[in-house]
Amino acid sequence: MLSCASPPAPPSRLELAHELWGGFYPLDIATLEQSSTLELAVVVEEDSDLLFARFAAGAHDAIAASLVDLLRLQQSVQSLRIVGCTDESRGADAVVARSTVGSISELRGRRIGVRPGTFSELLVSRMLATANLSTSDVQLVSVAARNVPEALRNGTVDAAETWEPYLSSVRDPAFRSLFSTAETPGLVIQCVAVRDQVLRTKPGAVREMIARVIAVGTSVMQTPDSVVPRAARALKRDVLSMPPVRGFRWLSLEDNRQLLGANGQPRLLQAATEHVRFLADIGVLRAPLDLPSLITAEFLPQ
């Protein structure tokens, strides 16, 4: 009987890609605890546009990104499905201005750096609305988040949207924070998405990945001081190069159940509806989105 026994099946492999962001640390830490059924690998892309382009070209099995960015990506990858949520930004994204700008209303006619068509532009729009302004009242300049500190210092822009770790490099008297996601609860939520093909061929692996990530996220809430060193070890990076753990909230299993609609209407639809309206207004959407079919709670732990 032993001689006829089949060798154990190799573990399913999933490769997940994301930008460097503290809210994704549970994804990274989850790779430190491999199992006999799932081999989870994480790829960190430094360039946002390259991240989305490579995923659209089929380079990765899964992607973690902001909800509004995933809605935009779905125009290129129509089989995209959101299967879990990692964190909500609560101050880790902000619009920072040069000290010569005293208030949001003083931005009229000035240059603001954003990543066009992304949540970066959405956050700037929300900020301007608080002063009865719109994007037509300012000059939007395309600036990558990692280039914001330099763009502010050399005067290329008067204000710009950025996030950690780049946000920390402009925390000095020469600059001031005008607006952040601390003032927009529920607006910027990061999620994990995969293609339908992966759900069909590796449903168990996807389910284990989400369970593992949520479990890690729940545990690190209790020991935040250990998170950065563990994530750095997983990514084989220097601890000092890692974004700080502040300005966001990791999402629990119960949060995920509510957001993805495990027991009713998905709460994520509320944010998604606003994002779709924004993307339609700026002309990014080429086809209507079927939001309910984009979100599934099927792969959440029971």
N, C-alpha and C positions, 0 to 999 in steps of 0.2 A: 504493500500500500504506500509506503514511503517513497519507493522508487517511482511510483506513478503519480505522486503528488505534483500539482502544478506550482511553479515558482510564484511567490507573491507578486501581485501587480505593482508596477512602479507607481510612485505617487504622482498625482496630477500636478502639473506645473502651471502656475499663474504668474504672469509678470504685470505688475502695476506701476504706473508712472505718475509722477506729480512734481510740482515745483517745491522748492525748499520753503516750508511753512510749519510753524510750531503746532498747528492744529492737526497736522498729518503725522506727528510723532508716533501715535499708536500704530499706524500702518507700518512704520519703519521698525518699531520694537517687535511687532508681531513676526518679523522675519527671523528673530533670534530663537524662536521656539518652533522648529519645524516638526512635522509629524510624518508618519508612515503613509498618510493618504494625501497630504498636500505639501508641495514645495512652493513657498511664496517668495517671490523676488521683487524688489523695489528698484526702480530707476528714477533718479532725480534729474529733471531737466532744468537748466538754469534759464532757458529762454522760453517764455510762455507760448509764443507763436510756434516755435519748433515743437513744443510739447503737443499742441493740438494737431499740427500738421502730421507728425509721426503717428499719432494715434489714428487719425483719419486714414492714413496710408496702411494701417494694419500692423504697426510695429509693436503694439502692446495689447495684452488681453483686457486690462482694466485701466481706468484713469480716475484720479481724484482731483476735483477742481470745484470752483464756486458754481453754485446752481445756475446763475445767469450765463456763465461761460459754457456750461454743459448744454443749456438750451440752444445756444448759438452753434455749438459743435454738432448738435443733432441735425442741423441743416445739411451737414456733410456726411454724417454717420446716422442714417435714419433708423438703424436697428439698435440705437443706444437705449439702455434701460438703467435707471437709477435704482440701486439695490441697497444702499445704506448711506447714512450721513455721519460725518466725523465730528464736526464742530461748528460753532456759530461765532462769527467775529463780533466782539464787543469792545472795540477800541483799538484793535491791532491794525486796522486800516484807517487812514486819516488823510485829510487835506491839510497840507502844511504850507504856510506862506512866509515870505520874507517879512522881517519885522516892520518894514515900511507900510505894510498892509494892516490897517488897524481893525478892520471888520470885514464881514462877508460882503456887505453892500459896497465897499470900496474896490471890489474886484471888477466892477463894471468896466468894460473896455480893456481889461488886462489879460495877460497870457496865463493859461492854466494847463499844466501838463497832465495828460491822461493816457491810458491805453484805450484808444477808440473802440467802441462797440463792446466793451466789457463792463464788469461791475464797477470798474474804476470810473468810467464816464457816468454810470448810474448814480454812484455816490456823490459825484460832483453836481449832478442834476438835482438830487435831493437837497444838497447844501444850498445851492443857488435859490431854490424855491423858498427857503426860509427867509430870504431877503427880497422876495418878489422879483427875482431875476430868473433868467433861463440861459441856456447855453448860447442862444443867439445874442446875448448881451455881453459875452466874453469871447476871447480868442482861444480855442482849444488847440493845444499843441501835442503831437504824439511824442510821449516820453515813456520809456520803459521804467518800471518801478525801481530797478537797480540803478538807473541813471538819474533819478530825481535829486539826490543830494548834490551832485555836480551841477545839474541844470539850475538849481536854486542858487548855488554859490556863484556861478558865473553870469547870472542874470538872464539866462535863456528864457526862463519863465518867472512869473511873480508868485505863483502858487502851484502846487502839484499834489496829486493823490499818490500815496505809496503805502507800504506796509512793512511789518517787521521781516527781516532784520534791518532794512534800509531806513525805517522810521527812526530807529534809535540813533542813527548817525546825524539826524537833524534836530536832535533835542538839545538845543543850546540857545542863548539869548538872541542870536541872529535870526532865529525863525520862531514861528508860533503856530500852534495847531488851531485851525479854524473850525474844524468839523471832523467827527469820527463816527465809526459804526457803534460807538457807545450810545449815540443818539438815534440809532435806527435799528432797534431790536427786531430780530427776525428777518432782516433784509439780506444779509450776506451769510449764507449757509453753505458749507462745503460738503460735497457728496462724493460717493464712489459709484461709478457707472461702468457697465460692461456691454458687450454686444450680445444680441440674441443668440448668435451661434455659440458663444461661450456658455450661455445659460442652458442651451440644449445639450451640448456635448460634455460639460463639466459642472452640472448643477450641484453635486456634492462638494466640489472644491470651492465654488462660490459661496455656498452656505457656510463652510468651515472658515473661509477667509473672513466673512462678515462677523461670524461669532467670535473669532479670535481677536479681531480689531476692536469690537465693542467691549470684550472682556478686558483687553489691555487698557482701553480708554477709561473704563470704570476703575481699574486698579490704580492708574497713575493719578487720578483725582485725589487719592489719599496720600500719595508720596510724590508731590510735584518736584521736589529737589532732585529726585533720581532720574527724571524723565530725559533731560538734555544729555547727560552722559550715556544713558542707554541708547538713545536714538543716534548719537554720534558713533557709538560702537557698531550699531547696525549698518550705518551708512559708510563706516570707515572714514570718518571725517574728524577734523580737529574740533574739540568742544567749543573753542572760541569762535568758530565759523558758523555755529548753529544759532538760529533765531531764538530769542528769549521766550520763556513760557509766560506770556502775559497778553491781555487784551482779547481773549477768546474763551469760550466755554466748550469743553468736550461734551459730546452728546451721549447719553446713556441708552440702554435698550428701550426703556420706556419712552424716551424722547424719539427714538427711531420709530417705534410703533405708532406714535401719534403723527409724526411727520409723514410716514409712508402709508398710513391708513390701515394698519393691521386690524383695527377694531372699528372702522368707520371711514369718514371722509378724510383723505390725506391732508394734514395741515400744511404740507409743503406746497399745495396747490395755491394757497393764498399768496405766498411770495412769488411763485412761478407765474401767476397771472399778472402781477405787476411787472415782472421781468419781461414777459412776452409783450406787454404794452409798450415798454421802453424800447425793446428791440425793433418792434414794428414802427415806432415813431422815427427811429433813426435809419430805417430802411435796411436793416440787417436780415430780417426774415424774408426768405424767398417763397416759403410755403407755410401753410397753417400748421400748428402743432397740436397733436392729440395728447394733451397733458396727462389725462388719467392713464393712458396706455404707456406713458413714459416712465411712470412710477410704479414700483412693485414692492410689496412687503413680504412676498413669498419666501425670500431667502433669509429673513431675520430668524434668530433663534426663537424657539418656542418658549 
